Amino acid sequence: MLIKENFEIKNLTTYKIGGIVKKVYFPQTQEEFAELLRKLDDYIVLGSCSNVLISSNGYSGNIIITSEMKNFEIKGTRVYADCGVKGPLLAQKTCESSLSGFEFMIGFPGSIGGDLYMNAGAHGQCISDVLISCCLFDRENKEIIFMQKQEMDFSYRHSILQTGRFILLSAEFELKKLPQEEIKALLERNLNFRKSIQPTLATPNAGSVFKNPENDSAGRLLDKAGVKNFETENVKVWEKHANFLINKGNATSLDILEMMVKMQKAVKDTYTIDLVPEIIFIGDKTEKEEELCNILYKIKMLK
Ligand SMILES: Cc1cc2nc3c(=O)[nH]c(=O)nc-3n(C[C@H](O)[C@H](O)[C@H](O)COP(=O)(O)OP(=O)(O)OC[C@H]3O[C@@H](n4cnc5c(N)ncnc54)[C@H](O)[C@@H]3O)c2cc1C
């Protein structure tokens, strides 16, 4: 297994932000991954690093990145995938087999592990819609277990994985047969919609900054609160969508946190609504970052 010590992680993240991590592991198979999870006591598991803000101060612990776990299988209408498989690849491969259900994943780079942790969704679909069951590592008992979808406490951008007790090893999905042309048309529609309002990965970002509050859209509230004009030397709010924050090139985690606090405050001042961040902060915080995270998250954080 590839192991990197004192590894600068920023180029693996879609934000292109993150300092030196003490040890980074890249398991390739479920067996390797499970063995590592049994051995290590303290670690953070990441997939495509597309929903995280990693501290520019780095992290003095272990990070396991699942991007080398690329196995998947399509059998009839069932799809089995390792946690590291990327959503857009599965969306394409299942389209080739005339299977519908993953079209929403075409435009963002999440891995199956990250997607299930976040219950990722778009265009009226989400990943739990098509899930059957998961193979998980239970950190408490250090054993592999299987869980049915109904046991996984899914709701909007939430799943049982957020308790921190379970790590996803692989998942099984059930898709529907549909003529390939119809699936292709859905993929194209979804991609075109994204291109019209969202930045591509060439413009470093981590997708939506805040979750939608119930029955409303964070992007709409941020826009009405006037944040589209917000820009500093290193970060700016995307001009076509107020819930996207761009690293202009040299941004640090502190630059992003400072802008997030300004965005959250603008909506609070205008609508008395507390937006909850969708982006997850990871790593060793400076005192200032600790202070900003306490304002932003107001909930227990991962690290
Ligand atoms: C341009 C762009 C567009 C986006 N659009 C959308 C969108 O439309 N809808 C949407 O929902 N999201 C969107 N996102 C956000 C992001 O891609 C998703 O949240 C995705 O699900 C994150 O997956 P990841 O593999 O990158 O997770 P990471 O960022 O690597 O990790 C996110 C969380 O998942 C946990 N995790 C990762 N793997 C595992 C595992 N195997 N077991 C347990 N926990 C794990 C991590 O510990 C972390 O807490 C977008 C991002 C970008 C950059």
The ligand as an ORCA input file, in Angstrom:
! r2SCAN-3c Opt
* xyz 0 1
  C     -17.967     21.386     -8.360
  C     -18.653     20.637     -7.248
  C     -20.024     20.393     -7.329
  C     -20.679     19.716     -6.297
  N     -22.020     19.465     -6.416
  C     -22.643     18.728     -5.478
  C     -24.027     18.399     -5.616
  O     -24.679     18.741     -6.578
  N     -24.603     17.661     -4.646
  C     -23.914     17.238     -3.555
  O     -24.506     16.558     -2.701
  N     -22.617     17.548     -3.390
  C     -21.947     18.270     -4.312
  N     -20.619     18.582     -4.162
  C     -19.926     18.238     -2.898
  C     -19.208     16.883     -2.876
  O     -18.747     16.496     -4.139
  C     -20.124     15.803     -2.301
  O     -20.509     16.145     -0.990
  C     -19.476     14.416     -2.261
  O     -20.431     13.512     -1.791
  C     -18.249     14.344     -1.347
  O     -17.587     13.130     -1.629
  P     -16.008     13.002     -1.402
  O     -15.614     11.648     -1.766
  O     -15.318     14.114     -2.074
  O     -15.955     13.198      0.172
  P     -14.766     13.853      1.003
  O     -14.784     15.325      0.760
  O     -13.514     13.143      0.770
  O     -15.295     13.574      2.476
  C     -16.520     14.125      2.910
  C     -16.917     13.427      4.215
  O     -17.212     12.060      3.949
  C     -16.462     11.227      4.823
  N     -16.103     10.005      4.097
  C     -15.492      9.893      2.907
  N     -15.334      8.593      2.572
  C     -15.848      7.866      3.583
  C     -15.976      6.473      3.838
  N     -15.499      5.534      2.989
  N     -16.587      6.081      4.989
  C     -17.042      7.004      5.886
  N     -16.933      8.333      5.698
  C     -16.344      8.771      4.556
  C     -15.248     12.049      5.209
  O     -14.706     11.625      6.454
  C     -15.803     13.454      5.258
  O     -16.357     13.703      6.536
  C     -19.949     19.261     -5.172
  C     -18.559     19.505     -5.102
  C     -17.916     20.170     -6.126
  C     -16.442     20.410     -6.020
*
